[in-house]
Amino acid sequence: MRYLPLTQPDREAMLAAVGASSVDALFADVPEAARLDGPVPGLSNHASELAVERHLSALAAKNLAAGTAPFFLGCGAYRHHVPASVDHLIQRGEYLTAYTPYQPEIAQGTLQMLFEFQTQVAQLFGCDVANASMYDGSTACWEAITMARRVTRRGKAILSSGLHPHYVSVANTMAKFTGDVLETSAPTLTADTDAEALIAAIDGDTSCVVVQYPDILGRIPDLRPIAEAAHANKALLIAVVTEPVALGAIASPGELGADIVVGEGQSLGVGLQFGGPYVGLFACSDKLVRQMPGRLCGETVDAEGKRGFVLTLSTREQHIRREKATSNICTNSGLCALAFSIHMTLLGEKGLRQLAASNHARAVAAADRLAKVPGIELVNTSFFNEFTLKLSKEARPVVRTLADRGVLAGVSLGRLYPGEAELANGLVVAVTETVTAEDIETLATELEEVLA
């Protein structure tokens, strides 16, 4: 980013142009209590470029980077190896386009990539059709809930207790504006999912049931009976996948009866980015496609018979009348979708299955080793590459201590569910192909010392 210094005459000229008496007047609408009443504590008003560089470098050095320590964090954001070729290929000129291609047919490289991306997501999720990606998994989940309302003309969604709390939070925020009723609850530290409770809660007012697969504790719910119960009441089953690598080892949600499958594609091609940008995945059955948000790319031939790619469906406000629009999504995570698609292509079906097998094997080895540590109880009886431990102490300070010792041990459920005392001792541990046997032993040894 360029640094453009301003002189006092520059400021006065700009203030005069916008009709403001001072810089402070520009913030008149900001509540006074929310404004700074002086300099930022600990920061000088002026410093040289060299001094600023040194200060920021010192602050950055306090971070514990994912690649410099044993890494067991998960809960929707996973550290996988991304081949160097992915970064190289996404920078090729054929794929460069505007942030949102409003004349997309000009960008044939982008459309072809999205066409391939849609095919990959549809096959991965076991669905008939997938869209050209969305912002991230949480917003894709909400769009699926509103899609279910349009399809069923009902306004009550039942959200599994195993759904990621961030996804629940996004849905609750958006439901304030739509009037949807969301039934939610926190999970319990048991090996059993809430499938029976979900089935019992379905009634004639239910638009959809939302189930994460695998769920926030790493458990793998059986979607079949939930799908059957939902369909018996003319409701939809929405499956949420936060770890797409899992689908290289377990049955796809579409195979198990899910009507809409959404999720987060970060695991493939997209590194950990301090919260974003990520890439939302969205797929559904063919009969629901006209209610699907976002955009669809299709293959065709031009006037000369040459293969080409076009937008075949784009039901957003920018393209059709607002009252007919399925959403106001104005773009898709195009670059992240490209990275996802390239990584998937490099892996192929065989490679994805091998990657999934490697993840599961290492997770099993980690769970077996950690379960032997005094003060630790393994909650799960089944899992893919993520599982939950119940510690003899509150998990948050344990995690903090291990981080100070250079081990990123996992995600404490007390952080995800701060008001739930029963979850305070829960620790979710994720194990991917980037974790070594030495990392597992380090975590086990450190936990044994901290829990002693």
N, C-alpha and C positions, 0 to 999 in steps of 0.2 A: 504494500500500500504506500502510495506517495505521501510525503509529508509536505503540506502546504501551509507555511506560516502566514499569519495575518498581522498586518500593522494596524494601529489604532485608526488611521483614516479608512482602511479597508472595512473595519467593523462599522464605523459610522456611516459609510456609504451603503452598506447592506441593510443596516437598521432603518435608514431613511427610506430605502426602496420598499421595505415591507411595512413601514409605518409604525415601527416600535421605538419607544424612547430609550430603551437600554436592553442589554442582553438579558437581564433579570426579568424584564417585561415579557420575554418570549416564553417564560415558564409560569406565567400567571395562573394558568389552569391547573398546575400541579399543586396539590395541597401543601400548605406551608410546612406541616409536620414531616412531609416526605422529602423536603429539600435540605441540602447541606447548608449549615449555618456558618461554615468556615472551611479551611483547607482540610483535605483528607488526612487523618492522623497517620503519621509515619512516612508521608510523602512530602518532599520539598516542592515549592512552587516552580522552581527552575533547576535544571540540571543539564550538564553537557550530554551529548549523544553517547560518548564513551561511558559516562557514569550511569546513564539509563540502561545501556546494554549490560553492564556489569550487574546492576541491581536486578534486572529481569532474569538474567542467567542464574543468579543466586536463588531467586524464587523458584525457577523451573527445576533447579537441582534438588529441591526438597521433594519433588514428585518421585514416586516409585514406579518406574515405567514397566509396562507389561512384559517387555522382552528381557528385562534384567533381573527377574526374580522368579522363583517357582510360582506359577499362576494357576489358581483354582477358582477364580471368579466365574460366574455364569449368570443365571436368572435372566435370560433373554439377550445377553451380549457375550459372545464366545470368541476366545482367541484360537483361531485356526491358522494354519500355514497358508499364505496366499502366494502362489508362484510368481516369480518376478516377471514372467511373460504377460501376466494379466495387466500390470501397470504399463508395460510397453505397448500392448495392443490397444488399450483404451485411448492412447494418445495419437493413434493413426488418424490421418486427415479424413478418411472415409466416414468416420463416426462423429466428426465434429459438427455440431449444429447449434442453433439457438437454444436457450434454456427451455423454452416451449416453442416447438416449431409450428407456428400458426399457418404456414403453408407447407405442411409436412411432406407432400409428395415430392418436393424439391430435394429433400434429404433422404434419398433412397437407401443409403447405408444405414441410417438410423432406423428407418422403418423395417428393413430386412432384419436387423439385429433384434428389434422388438418382436417381430414375427417369430423368430427363433426362440426368444425369451418366453413368449407366451406358450409355445409348444412345450418347452422344458418344464415350466411351472405346472401346466395342465397334467403332464405325465407324472411329475413328482407328486402332485396332490391327488392323483387318481380322479380327475374331473374332466369334463368335456371341453371346457374352454377357460382361458385365463385372460385377464386384461394386461395392458401394457405397463403395469406396476403402479404403485402408489407411494405416498410419502414414507410411511413406516408401518410396522405391524400394528401399533395401537390405533392409528387412524383407520387402517384397513378393517380392523375389528369393529369399530364404530360404524363404518360405512356398511358393513355386513348386517348389523343390527337394523339400520334404517332401511336397507334393502328388504329385509324380512318383513318389516312393517308395510312396505309398499306391496309386497306379494300377498301377505295374509290379511292386510287391512286390520291388524291388531296392534296394540301398543304396549304389550308386556313382554319383556325379555328376562329369561332366567339365566343368570350368570353363575357358572360353577365356582365353588370356593377355591378351586385349583387354578383359576384364571389369574394371570399376572396382575398384581394390584395396580401397576401403572396403566394397564389396559382398562381396568375397572375405573380408575380415576378419570381417564379420558372420556369414557362412556358416560360417567356421571355428570361430567362438565357439559357435554353436548346435549344430554337428555334434558337439561334445564331449559333448553331453547325449543325442544321438540315436543315435550310433554310425555315422552316414553317413560314407562314405569320399569325400573330395573330392580330385580330381586337379587341381592348379593349377600355373601357371608365370608368370613375368614376361614382358612383351612384349619384342620386339626393335625397334630403330629402323630398320625397313624399311617399304617401301610395301606389302608382302605381308602378308595376314592369316594366321592359323594354321589356316585351314579344312582343309587337307590333313592336318595333324597331328591335328586333332580327329576327322576321319573315320577315320583309322587307329587311333585309341585306342578307338573304340566296340567293345564286345564284348557277350557275353550277360549280363554282370553290370551293365551300364550302365542306370541308371534314366533319365538325362536328360543332354543337352548344353546348357550355358548359354552363350549368345553375346550380346555387347552389339552394338547396331546403331543408329547408328554406334558404333565402339568407343572405348576410352579415348584412342587416338591420332588419332581423327577418321576413321579408315578405315571404309569401308562394305563389310562382308563379304557375299558372296553366300550367302544362307541356304538356297537350294534344294538344292544337293548335300548339305549337312549334314543337312537335314531328311530327305532320301531315305535317307541312310546310317543315321540314327537309327531311322527307321521300319522299315527292313529288319531291324534288330536288336530291334524291338519296344520301342524307347526313345522318349522324348519330346524334342522340341526346345523349349527355353525361350529366348525372345528378351527382351533387356533394353533398354529405351529410356530414356536419361537426358535426351534433348532431344526432346520430343514435337513441337516445331515442325518438325523434320526430316521428319516424316511428311506435311507439306504439299507435299513435293517428291519424296520417294522412295517406293517401294512399301511398303505396310504389311507387317509381319512375318507376319501371318495369311495374306496372299496368297501368301507365299513358303513356306508349309508349317509355320510355328511352331504348336505345339499350345497353348502357354501364352505369353502376352506380358505382361510386367510392366514397371514403370518409375516414373519420378519426374515428377510433374505440375507442379513448381515453375515451369517456364517460362511457364505460362499462368495469369495472375491472381494469382500469389503472388510477392511480391518477395523479394529476398535478405534472409534473416532471421538472419544469423550462425549458420547451421546448422539452423534450424528455427523454427517448424513447417513441414513440407512435406506433400506429399500423395502417397501411394502409389497406383499404378494397377495393376489386375490384371484380365486377361481371358483367356478360353480358348474352346475349341471346345465345342459343345453337349453332346457325349457325355461330357465330363469335369465338367460343372457340379456334380454332386452331391459331388465331391471338392474343390470350390473353397472356400477359407477365406473368412471374413468373412460379409457379409450381401448379400442380393439384395432389391431393392424391385420390386414388381410393380403393375400397374394392374388394377383390378377395378370392380365396381359394388356399391353397397350395397342394402339391402332395398327402397329406394325407386327403384332404378334409376339413381341418381346415380353418376357416376364418382368413384372413390376410389383410394387407394394403400395398400398393405400390405406387410409383410415376407413374401415368398413362400418364402424360404429363409434359414435362420439356423442354421448347423451349428457353433455355438460352445458352449463349456461353460456359458454362462449360460442356454442355452435347451434343451439336450438332455443326455443322460447323458455323463459325461466320456469314457468309453471309445468313444463314438460320435462325439465332437467332431472336427472337422477342424483346429481350432486353438483357442488361448485368447485370440484377439484380442477385447478387451473394448470396443473403440470404433472409430470411423473418424475421419479428419481432416475432420469435417463442414464446418467453416467454410472450410477451404482448398479442399475439393471444390466448395463453392458458388462460391467466387471463380473457380476453374478453369472451372466450367460457365458462369458469366456471361460470362467473357472469351471462351470458345469460341462462345457464342451471339452476342455482339457481332461477332465476326469472321465467323462463317459459313464455309462451305466456300471460297467465293471469297476472303474475307479471309485465311483461313489460308494458302491457296496464294500469295497476294500477299506475305504476311509471310515465308513460307519463301523465295520468290524474292528478296526484298530481302536477307534474311540471307545467302543463298548468293552473290549478286552482290557484296556488300560483302566477304565472306570471300575471294572470288577476287581482288578488287582488292588486299586486304591481303596475300595470299600472294604475288602477283606483285611487289608493291613490296618486301616483306621479303626475298624470294629474291635481290634485287639487292644487298643489303647484304653487303659483304665479311665472311666469317666465318660466314655463315648458309647452311645447306642445307635445302631444303624436302623433308621425308620423304615426304609423301603424293603420290599421283598422282590420287586422288579424295577428296572430302570434302564435307561439307555446310556448316556454319558454323564448324567447328573443325578445326584442322590442327596438325601437329607440326613444329617446327624443330629442326635439329641445329646447336648453336652451336659455335664454335671454343674456347669457354671453358666452365667449369662453369656451369650455368644458375642455381643457387641464389644465388650472390653477385651475378650479373648482375641477377636479379629484385630482390634487395634494394637494389641501387644505383638501379635505375629507380624503385622505390617511394619511395626517399628524394628522388628528383627529381620526384615527383608523377605517375608513370606506373605504372599497374597492368598490367604487361606480359603476364602469363599465369601458368600454373602450371608450376613446374619438376618434371620427372619424378623428380629426386633427392629431392624432398620426399615424393612418393607412394611411391617405391621406394627408401628410404634405403640398403638393402644391395646395390643393383644398380649397380655402377660403370659398366657399359655405358650406363646410362640417365642418368647425371649431367649430360650435356650437352643433354638433351632439354628442350624448352620447348613446352608445349601452349598455343596461342593460339585464343581464341574471339572471333568477330566477330558481333555482332547488329545489329539495326536502330538501336540506340542509339549505335553507333560512327559517327563522321563521317570524311570524307576528311582533315580536319585532324588528327584523332586518329591515323589511320594514318600520316600523315607524321611526326607527333611521335614515334611509337614507332620508326619506321624511323631517324629522325635520332638519337634517343637510343641505340638499339642500335648504330648505326655508331660513335658516340663511345666507348661502353663496351667494344666488342669490338676497337677499334683497338689 
